[in-house]
């Protein structure tokens, strides 16, 4: 198995978790928080998708799906252009809301498709390419992809946990 196949498999696992967490869940539950300072399922899935979109677009030298395919307009969030969720306050988290899980999954699937095409087009040698020289040592494409995988898996797991807690609280 090639290293890029392993990475592609990891991104596929994120997709499975996100769909399991969001599909069939009413917007009220997706947007709910276990307390006023907590993240909602909506925010967690939006954030993990924004990070993946941002980092993959940067590594691939392309525009983000968020802007290029009009997802920014569809979400119409009262946040600065280019926001990905880093540094969000509880008030910012509250503003990331959806009317249905279809919007979240539509954006996620568009980003996942772009990511899958990018990763499947890579050769093993591409993973050694430096993509960020602001760090010491500089960050290679392989390290960046693993970083996105790790971050997204954590947030997908958090979203599953939040959904479970909220469903238990509400007797769902």
N, C-alpha and C positions, 0 to 999 in steps of 0.2 A: 504494500500500500504506500502510495506517495504521501509526503507530508501535506501537500495541498488537499489530498482527499480526506485526511484526518481533520484538517481545519474546516473543510466544507461540511463534514459530518457534524462537527461541533455547532456550526451555524444552523444546520438542520434541526438539531436538538433544541436550540433556542426557539425555533419556529414551532415545534411540537408543544413546548411548554406554554408559549404565549397563546396559542390557539386553545389549549386545554383550559387556560385560565379565563379567557375572554368570551369564548363562544357560548351563546345562550344566556349570558348574564345580563340582567336588566341594568340600564344606565344608572339607576339610583344606587345600586350596589357597586358598580364600577367606580363611581365618583365619591363614594362614602369613604370616611377615614375612621380608624379606630379611636382616634382622639384628635383634637384640633391641630396638633403639631406633627401628625403622622402623614405618610404618603398614601395616596389612594392607588388602587389598581390602575386606574386611568393614567395617573402621573407616572407610575413606575414603567408601564408599557410604553407610554409616549417618550419618556426619558431614555430608556434603553434603545428605542428605535432612533431617536434623534442622535444619540452618541454613535450608533452604528453608521447611520447615514453620513454624519459629519466626518468620521474618521475614514470610512471607506472611500468617500468622495475625494478626500484629501489625498489618500494614498494612490487612488486611481487617476487623479488629475481631472476629475469631472465635477460637474455641478451637483449639488445635493438634490436628491429626489424631492425633499421638502419644498424647495423653490422651483425646480425644473418641471415638476409635474403638478404644481398647484396645491399641494397639501397644506401649505401655510395658509392659503386663502380659505380652504375648506374647514380647517380647524378654527381660524379667526380668533386666535388667542390674544389677549391683551398683554403681550410680552414683547420685549425688544426683538427685532428681526435677528435671526440667527441663534436665538436662545435654545439651549439644549437641556437645561435643567441644572447645570452646575451652579452652585451657590444660591439655589432657590430658597426663599424663606417659606414658612408655612402659608403665608398669604399668596405667594406665587404659585405654590402647589395647588391651592384651592382654585385658582383661575384655570387650571388645566382640567377641563371637563368635556364630556362628550354626551351626545343625545342617544348614541347607541355604540355597541362594540364594533359595528361594521366599519365605522370611521377609523378606529384604532387598528383593526385588522387590515383594512385596505392600505393604510400607510405602511404598516409593518410589512405586509406581503410585498409591496412595491420595493421597499428597501431590501428585503431578503432576496428578492429576485436579482436586484442589481449586485448585491454582495455575492450571491452564488455564481453569477456570470463572471464577476471579477476573479474570484478565487479559483474557479475551474479553468480560467485562462492563464493561470500562473504556472511557471516552472519552478522547480525546487530552488534554483539559483536566484530567482526573484526575491525569495524570502530574506536574502542577505542585503538587499538594497536598503540604504539608509533613508528613512523618511522623515526624521526629525532630529536635527543637530542641536536642539536646545538642551538636551540632556547629556550627561556624562556617565556612561558611554552613550553615544548617539543611538537612537532607536531605529532598529531595522524593521522592515515590513513584517517579518515573522513575529517579532516581539509585539508590534502594534496589533496584529491580528489576534494573537493570544490574549493581549490586554483587553481588547473589545469583547472577545469571547468570555473571558472571566467576569468582566463587569456586567455584561448582558445576562449571563447565567445567574449571577447573584440577584440582579433585579427581577428576573423572571421568577426565581424562587421566592423572593420577597412578595411579589404580586400573588403567587399561589397561597402563601401564608396569610396575607391580608384577606384574600377572598375567603379562605377557610374560617378565619376568626369572625369575619362579618356574617357569614352564613350561620355559624354556630350561635352568634349573638341574636340573630333574627329568626332562628328556628327554621332556616331554609333547608 
